């Protein structure tokens, strides 16, 4: 495959997806930046032309919630930053926001520094949220280091005792400090007591096979924790982002808080929009072990309605690249790592079941996948925009081909996908990262280590998101 070495690239004749319009025209790229968007743009004789006629030209996808080379202290995904970001690039993702975990005994600065060393082989750009797990009273000043490091968002958990769990007093204390330093907390919301009690009941009854997983983490556990976290954030006068909402009620609670003047945002993902808990009764329930679990039939449709209405701010994958061997080692949900691979299938699934199905305009999808996460996480307008001066991160998507998703065709290491044999409309024809074509026509050509860490400024909170 040809490697594009010219410093000038013209993406020609595509349907350019702007924030509030579609334009049939060209995107001119000089070096790493977009320098012009329009029709019949003048070019130099040595300009490399990439034809995009009949295709959408979208801002590169920003997946704002991924776990590459994840180490929970209990389980570890066997991927690395090259493999993870390669899979992302093949799906049109040009930026990921991953997590730097604070392990016991580490300072927050040490946690970020260690994660930066791991990410050096990335092929696309990346940023970090920071999992704060060990910050006792008196050490809140360390949060100021996160602004200096360019990682002004922190992850908190209301579950996963003992390694990640934070009780209400800890959450309130850290939110008050986050507000003071201009940090935006993300929170995984599930009531740990309810989850623990339900899991204990299932275990006592001998019901720990994969098919019982959905029962172990009831929807009420998520919804109660969402409401409580929103209440604590309001008390702390702190913006808050609610992670991976699996129920419409969770989103509705965020809407209610927002309508009352609170700075609150939320996300969901394809797994919650397209799958429900009937899969746990199927032949391969191991494919769907994740937290929060899949919900009752009808819940995806209710979530879709909220996405259509602009209530959800971003679409994410919560990508975790555990292998099939790891997932199937024991038919016991209490001993199976939770999390699904998904970065490479995010855009095709949402183009198919969102845009092609008539639920979303392509502009709205670009907002959910690029513009909104760029604004929310302090990357706008460098990322998430097809504007002069923005980084030349683009994906060319051909909406015409019909196909199916097969794990054998994907680039992550898991060896499976929860969407095996799902129909998709269209395909990623090319991915451009900072002006370099790193994926084209089924061939990956990105260079190991070309990705850059994105330092972000202190965040003013969810007012940066684009509510419609």
C-alpha positions as CSV (number, residue, x, y, z in Angstrom):
1,X,0.0,0.0,0.0
2,X,1.3,3.5,-0.8
3,X,2.4,5.6,2.1
4,X,1.5,9.2,1.7
5,X,4.6,11.3,2.2
6,X,3.5,14.6,0.6
7,X,2.9,17.4,3.1
8,X,-0.2,18.5,1.3
9,X,-3.3,16.2,1.1
10,X,-6.7,17.0,-0.6
11,X,-9.7,15.0,0.5
12,X,-11.8,15.6,-2.6
13,X,-15.5,15.5,-3.5
14,X,-17.0,14.0,-0.3
15,X,-20.0,15.0,1.8
16,X,-18.3,17.0,4.5
17,X,-20.1,16.7,7.8
18,X,-19.9,20.1,9.5
19,X,-21.4,21.0,12.8
20,X,-24.7,22.3,11.4
21,X,-24.5,21.5,7.7
22,X,-23.4,19.2,4.9
23,X,-21.1,20.4,2.2
24,X,-20.1,18.6,-0.9
25,X,-16.6,19.7,-1.4
26,X,-13.0,19.3,-0.3
27,X,-10.8,19.4,2.8
28,X,-7.3,20.7,2.2
29,X,-4.6,19.5,4.7
30,X,-1.1,20.9,5.0
31,X,1.1,19.0,7.3
32,X,-0.9,18.1,10.4
33,X,-3.6,20.7,10.1
34,X,-6.7,21.5,8.1
35,X,-6.0,24.7,6.2
36,X,-9.2,25.0,4.1
37,X,-12.7,23.5,3.7
38,X,-14.7,24.3,0.6
39,X,-15.4,23.6,-3.1
40,X,-12.8,23.5,-5.8
41,X,-10.0,24.4,-3.6
42,X,-6.7,25.4,-5.3
43,X,-3.8,23.0,-4.8
44,X,-0.2,22.7,-5.7
45,X,1.0,20.2,-8.4
46,X,2.4,17.8,-5.8
47,X,-0.7,17.6,-3.7
48,X,-1.9,14.1,-3.0
49,X,-5.5,13.7,-3.8
50,X,-7.7,11.2,-1.9
51,X,-11.1,10.8,-3.6
52,X,-14.1,10.8,-1.3
53,X,-17.0,11.0,-3.8
54,X,-20.1,9.3,-2.5
55,X,-18.7,9.2,1.0
56,X,-19.1,11.1,4.2
57,X,-16.1,13.0,5.5
58,X,-16.5,13.2,9.3
59,X,-14.3,14.5,12.1
60,X,-12.3,11.7,13.5
61,X,-14.1,9.8,16.2
62,X,-13.1,10.6,19.8
63,X,-13.9,7.7,22.1
64,X,-14.0,9.3,25.5
65,X,-14.1,6.1,27.6
66,X,-11.8,3.3,26.8
67,X,-9.5,0.8,28.7
68,X,-6.4,-0.1,26.7
69,X,-3.9,-2.5,28.5
70,X,-6.2,-2.4,31.5
71,X,-4.9,-3.7,34.8
72,X,-7.6,-3.8,37.5
73,X,-5.4,-5.5,40.1
74,X,-7.5,-8.6,39.6
75,X,-7.6,-9.0,35.8
76,X,-5.5,-7.6,33.0
77,X,-6.3,-7.3,29.3
78,X,-3.4,-8.7,27.1
79,X,-3.5,-5.9,24.6
80,X,-1.0,-3.1,24.4
81,X,-1.2,0.5,23.2
82,X,-0.2,-0.4,19.7
83,X,-2.8,-3.1,19.3
84,X,-5.5,-1.1,21.0
85,X,-5.0,2.1,19.0
86,X,-4.6,0.1,15.8
87,X,-8.0,-1.3,16.2
88,X,-9.4,2.1,17.0
89,X,-7.8,3.6,13.8
90,X,-9.3,0.8,11.7
91,X,-12.7,1.9,13.0
92,X,-12.3,5.6,12.3
93,X,-11.3,6.6,15.8
94,X,-8.5,9.2,15.9
95,X,-8.4,10.1,19.6
96,X,-9.0,8.0,22.7
97,X,-9.4,9.2,26.3
98,X,-8.2,6.3,28.5
99,X,-7.5,6.1,32.2
100,X,-4.4,6.4,34.4
101,X,-5.1,4.3,37.5
102,X,-3.8,5.3,40.8
103,X,-2.6,2.0,42.4
104,X,-2.2,1.7,46.2
105,X,0.7,3.8,47.4
106,X,1.0,5.9,44.3
107,X,0.7,9.7,44.1
108,X,-1.5,11.0,41.3
109,X,1.5,12.3,39.5
110,X,3.2,8.8,39.7
111,X,0.0,7.3,38.3
112,X,-0.1,9.6,35.3
113,X,3.7,9.2,34.7
114,X,3.4,5.4,34.7
115,X,0.5,5.5,32.2
116,X,2.4,7.8,29.9
117,X,5.2,5.4,29.7
118,X,2.8,2.6,28.8
119,X,1.2,4.6,26.0
120,X,4.3,5.4,24.0
121,X,3.5,2.9,21.3
122,X,0.1,4.5,20.4
123,X,-0.6,5.2,16.8
124,X,-3.3,7.8,17.4
125,X,-3.6,10.7,19.9
126,X,-4.7,10.1,23.4
127,X,-5.6,11.7,26.7
128,X,-6.2,10.5,30.2
129,X,-8.8,10.6,32.9
130,X,-7.3,9.7,36.3
131,X,-8.8,7.0,38.6
132,X,-8.4,8.4,42.1
133,X,-8.4,5.5,44.4
134,X,-6.1,6.4,47.3
135,X,-6.2,10.0,48.3
136,X,-6.9,10.3,52.1
137,X,-7.8,13.6,53.8
138,X,-5.0,16.1,53.7
139,X,-3.7,15.0,50.3
140,X,-6.3,16.8,48.2
141,X,-3.7,19.3,47.0
142,X,-2.4,16.5,44.7
143,X,-5.3,17.2,42.5
144,X,-3.6,20.4,41.4
145,X,-0.9,18.3,39.8
146,X,-3.5,16.9,37.4
147,X,-4.1,20.4,35.9
148,X,-0.3,20.7,35.6
149,X,-0.1,17.3,33.9
150,X,-2.9,18.1,31.5
151,X,-5.3,15.4,32.9
152,X,-8.1,17.5,34.4
153,X,-10.7,14.8,34.8
154,X,-11.0,12.2,37.5
155,X,-12.8,8.9,37.7
156,X,-14.7,7.8,40.9
157,X,-16.6,4.6,41.6
158,X,-19.5,3.8,43.8
159,X,-18.8,0.1,43.5
160,X,-15.9,-2.4,43.1
161,X,-15.0,-2.8,46.7
162,X,-12.2,-2.8,47.8
163,X,-9.9,-1.6,45.0
164,X,-11.9,1.2,43.4
165,X,-14.9,1.9,45.7
166,X,-15.4,5.3,47.3
167,X,-18.0,5.9,49.9
168,X,-20.2,9.0,49.9
169,X,-17.9,11.0,52.3
170,X,-14.9,10.4,50.0
171,X,-16.9,11.3,46.9
172,X,-18.2,14.5,48.4
173,X,-14.7,15.5,49.7
174,X,-13.1,14.8,46.3
175,X,-15.8,16.6,44.4
176,X,-15.4,19.7,46.6
177,X,-11.6,19.6,45.8
178,X,-12.2,18.9,42.1
179,X,-14.5,21.9,41.9
180,X,-11.8,24.1,43.4
181,X,-9.1,22.9,41.0
182,X,-11.2,22.9,37.8
183,X,-11.4,19.2,37.5
184,X,-14.4,17.3,36.0
185,X,-15.3,14.0,37.8
186,X,-16.7,11.0,35.9
187,X,-18.5,8.5,38.1
188,X,-19.3,4.8,37.6
189,X,-22.7,4.6,39.3
190,X,-23.8,1.3,40.9
191,X,-24.9,1.0,44.5
192,X,-22.3,-1.4,46.0
193,X,-24.4,-2.6,48.8
194,X,-27.3,-3.6,46.5
195,X,-24.9,-5.3,44.1
196,X,-23.1,-7.1,46.9
197,X,-26.3,-8.3,48.5
198,X,-27.8,-9.5,45.2
199,X,-24.6,-11.3,44.3
200,X,-24.5,-13.0,47.7
201,X,-28.1,-14.2,47.2
202,X,-27.3,-15.7,43.8
203,X,-24.1,-17.3,45.1
204,X,-26.0,-18.9,48.1
205,X,-28.5,-20.3,45.6
206,X,-25.7,-21.7,43.4
207,X,-26.7,-19.3,40.6
208,X,-23.4,-17.9,39.5
209,X,-23.3,-19.2,35.9
210,X,-22.9,-16.5,33.2
211,X,-26.7,-16.5,32.5
212,X,-27.3,-15.0,36.0
213,X,-25.0,-12.1,35.5
214,X,-27.6,-9.5,34.6
215,X,-29.5,-10.3,37.9
216,X,-26.5,-9.6,40.0
217,X,-26.4,-5.8,39.2
218,X,-30.0,-4.6,39.1
219,X,-31.1,-1.5,37.3
220,X,-32.1,0.0,40.7
221,X,-28.5,-0.2,41.8
222,X,-27.4,2.1,38.9
223,X,-30.3,4.5,39.2
224,X,-30.0,5.0,42.9
225,X,-26.3,5.7,42.6
226,X,-26.9,8.1,39.8
227,X,-29.3,10.1,41.9
228,X,-27.1,10.1,44.9
229,X,-24.0,11.1,42.9
230,X,-25.9,14.0,41.3
231,X,-27.1,15.1,44.8
232,X,-23.5,15.0,46.1
233,X,-22.2,16.9,43.1
234,X,-24.8,19.6,43.6
235,X,-23.9,19.9,47.2
236,X,-20.2,20.3,46.2
237,X,-21.1,22.7,43.4
238,X,-19.1,20.5,41.2
239,X,-19.8,19.5,37.5
240,X,-20.2,15.7,37.0
241,X,-20.3,13.2,34.2
242,X,-22.3,10.0,34.6
243,X,-20.6,7.1,32.9
244,X,-22.1,4.4,30.6
245,X,-25.8,4.8,31.4
246,X,-27.6,1.6,30.8
247,X,-31.2,2.7,31.6
248,X,-33.4,5.5,30.5
249,X,-34.1,6.4,34.1
250,X,-30.4,7.1,34.6
251,X,-30.4,9.6,31.8
252,X,-33.7,11.1,32.9
253,X,-32.1,11.8,36.3
254,X,-29.3,13.7,34.6
255,X,-31.9,15.6,32.5
256,X,-33.7,16.6,35.7
257,X,-30.5,17.8,37.3
258,X,-29.6,19.7,34.2
259,X,-33.0,21.3,34.0
260,X,-32.6,22.4,37.6
261,X,-29.4,24.3,36.7
262,X,-26.9,21.6,37.6
263,X,-23.8,21.0,35.4
264,X,-24.3,17.4,34.5
265,X,-23.6,15.2,31.4
266,X,-23.9,11.6,30.6
267,X,-22.9,8.9,28.0
268,X,-24.1,5.6,26.7
269,X,-22.8,3.1,24.2
270,X,-23.8,0.7,21.4
271,X,-24.1,-2.2,23.8
272,X,-26.9,-0.6,25.7
273,X,-28.6,0.7,22.6
274,X,-28.5,-2.5,20.6
275,X,-28.5,-5.5,23.1
276,X,-30.7,-6.5,25.9
277,X,-30.6,-9.2,28.7
278,X,-32.2,-11.9,26.6
279,X,-28.7,-12.7,25.3
280,X,-27.9,-14.1,28.8
281,X,-30.4,-16.9,28.0
282,X,-28.6,-17.7,24.7
283,X,-25.9,-20.1,23.9
284,X,-23.0,-17.8,24.6
285,X,-23.8,-15.5,27.5
286,X,-20.1,-15.1,28.2
287,X,-19.9,-12.6,25.3
288,X,-22.0,-10.1,27.3
289,X,-20.4,-10.0,30.7
290,X,-20.0,-6.3,31.5
291,X,-20.8,-3.7,34.2
292,X,-23.4,-2.3,34.2
293,X,-25.0,-5.4,32.6
294,X,-27.5,-5.4,29.7
295,X,-31.1,-4.6,30.7
296,X,-34.6,-5.7,30.0
297,X,-36.1,-5.7,26.5
298,X,-37.5,-2.3,25.8
299,X,-34.7,-0.5,27.6
300,X,-32.6,0.0,24.4
301,X,-35.5,1.6,22.7
302,X,-36.1,4.0,25.6
303,X,-32.4,4.9,25.5
304,X,-32.5,5.4,21.8
305,X,-35.3,7.9,22.2
306,X,-33.3,9.9,24.6
307,X,-30.3,9.9,22.3
308,X,-32.5,11.1,19.5
309,X,-33.8,13.9,21.7
310,X,-30.3,15.2,22.5
311,X,-30.4,14.1,26.2
312,X,-27.2,12.0,25.9
313,X,-24.0,13.9,25.4
314,X,-21.6,11.4,24.0
315,X,-21.4,7.8,22.7
316,X,-18.6,5.7,24.0
317,X,-17.5,2.1,24.0
318,X,-16.0,1.4,27.5
319,X,-13.7,-0.8,25.4
320,X,-12.0,-3.7,27.3
321,X,-10.0,-6.2,25.2
322,X,-10.2,-9.3,27.3
323,X,-9.7,-12.5,25.2
324,X,-12.3,-15.2,24.6
325,X,-10.1,-17.5,26.6
326,X,-10.2,-15.2,29.6
327,X,-14.0,-14.8,29.3
328,X,-14.7,-18.5,29.0
329,X,-12.3,-19.8,31.6
330,X,-15.1,-20.4,34.1
331,X,-18.9,-20.4,33.7
332,X,-19.1,-18.1,36.8
333,X,-19.9,-14.5,36.4
334,X,-18.2,-13.7,39.7
335,X,-14.9,-15.0,38.2
336,X,-15.2,-13.6,34.7
337,X,-13.6,-10.2,33.8
338,X,-16.2,-7.7,32.8
339,X,-16.0,-5.6,29.7
340,X,-16.4,-5.8,25.9
341,X,-14.2,-4.9,22.9
342,X,-15.8,-2.2,20.8
343,X,-13.7,0.6,19.4
344,X,-13.5,-0.7,15.8
345,X,-17.2,-1.4,15.6
346,X,-18.5,1.9,17.2
347,X,-18.8,4.0,14.0
348,X,-20.2,1.3,11.7
349,X,-22.8,0.3,14.2
350,X,-23.9,3.8,14.9
351,X,-23.9,4.7,11.2
352,X,-26.1,1.7,10.6
353,X,-28.5,1.7,13.5
354,X,-28.5,5.4,14.0
355,X,-28.1,7.2,10.7
356,X,-29.2,4.6,8.1
357,X,-32.1,3.6,10.4
358,X,-33.3,7.3,10.4
359,X,-32.8,7.8,14.1
360,X,-30.0,10.3,13.8
361,X,-28.8,12.8,11.3
362,X,-25.2,12.3,10.3
363,X,-24.5,15.7,11.8
364,X,-26.0,14.6,15.1
365,X,-23.9,11.5,15.1
366,X,-20.7,13.5,14.4
367,X,-21.6,15.6,17.5
368,X,-22.0,12.6,19.7
369,X,-18.8,10.9,18.5
370,X,-16.5,13.9,18.0
371,X,-17.7,17.4,18.6
372,X,-19.3,16.9,22.0
373,X,-16.5,14.8,23.5
374,X,-13.9,17.3,22.2
375,X,-15.8,20.1,24.0
376,X,-16.5,18.2,27.1
377,X,-13.0,16.9,27.6
378,X,-11.1,20.1,26.7
379,X,-9.9,19.2,23.2
380,X,-12.0,21.6,21.1
381,X,-11.4,23.0,18.5
382,X,-8.1,21.1,18.1
383,X,-10.1,17.9,17.9
384,X,-13.6,17.1,16.9
385,X,-13.9,19.8,14.1
386,X,-13.4,20.1,10.4
387,X,-12.2,23.7,10.6
388,X,-9.1,25.5,9.4
389,X,-6.5,25.3,12.1
390,X,-7.9,22.1,13.6
391,X,-5.9,18.9,13.6
392,X,-6.4,17.0,10.4
393,X,-8.3,14.1,12.0
394,X,-10.8,12.7,9.5
395,X,-12.7,9.6,8.7
396,X,-14.0,8.8,5.3
397,X,-17.1,6.6,5.5
398,X,-18.6,4.9,2.5
399,X,-22.3,4.4,3.2
400,X,-23.0,2.1,0.2
401,X,-21.5,-1.3,1.0
402,X,-23.4,-3.9,3.0
403,X,-21.6,-6.3,5.2
404,X,-21.5,-8.1,8.6
405,X,-19.3,-7.8,11.6
406,X,-17.0,-10.8,12.1
407,X,-14.4,-11.1,14.8
408,X,-12.0,-12.6,12.2
409,X,-12.0,-9.3,10.3
410,X,-11.3,-7.1,13.4
411,X,-8.0,-5.9,14.8
412,X,-8.4,-6.2,18.6
413,X,-6.9,-9.2,20.4
414,X,-10.1,-10.5,22.0
415,X,-10.9,-13.0,19.3
416,X,-14.6,-12.3,19.6
417,X,-17.1,-9.5,19.4
418,X,-20.5,-9.1,21.0
419,X,-21.8,-8.1,17.6
420,X,-20.8,-11.2,15.6
421,X,-22.8,-11.5,12.4
422,X,-24.6,-8.2,12.9
423,X,-25.4,-6.4,9.7
424,X,-23.7,-3.1,9.0
425,X,-24.4,-0.5,6.3
426,X,-21.2,1.1,5.0
427,X,-17.6,0.9,6.0
428,X,-14.7,3.0,7.0
429,X,-12.8,3.7,3.8
430,X,-10.0,5.8,5.3
431,X,-8.8,7.2,8.6
432,X,-6.5,10.3,8.7
433,X,-4.7,11.2,11.9
434,X,-3.0,14.6,12.0
435,X,-2.7,14.6,8.2
436,X,-1.4,11.0,7.8
437,X,-3.5,8.3,6.2
438,X,-3.1,5.5,8.7
439,X,-5.9,3.2,7.4
440,X,-7.2,2.9,3.9
441,X,-9.3,0.3,2.0
442,X,-8.9,-2.4,4.7
443,X,-5.1,-1.8,5.2
444,X,-3.6,-0.3,8.3
445,X,-0.4,1.7,7.7
446,X,0.0,3.6,10.9
447,X,3.4,3.8,12.6
448,X,3.9,2.5,16.0
449,X,4.5,5.4,18.5
450,X,3.2,8.2,16.2
451,X,0.4,9.0,18.6
452,X,0.7,12.1,20.9
453,X,-0.4,12.7,24.4
454,X,-2.9,15.5,24.5
455,X,-2.5,17.8,27.5
456,X,-5.8,19.5,28.4
457,X,-6.5,22.7,30.3
458,X,-8.5,22.9,33.5
459,X,-12.1,22.1,32.6
460,X,-15.0,24.5,33.1
461,X,-17.4,21.6,33.1
462,X,-20.3,20.3,31.1
463,X,-21.3,23.7,29.7
464,X,-18.8,22.9,27.0
465,X,-21.0,20.1,25.7
466,X,-23.4,20.8,22.9
467,X,-26.9,20.2,24.2
468,X,-29.6,20.1,21.5
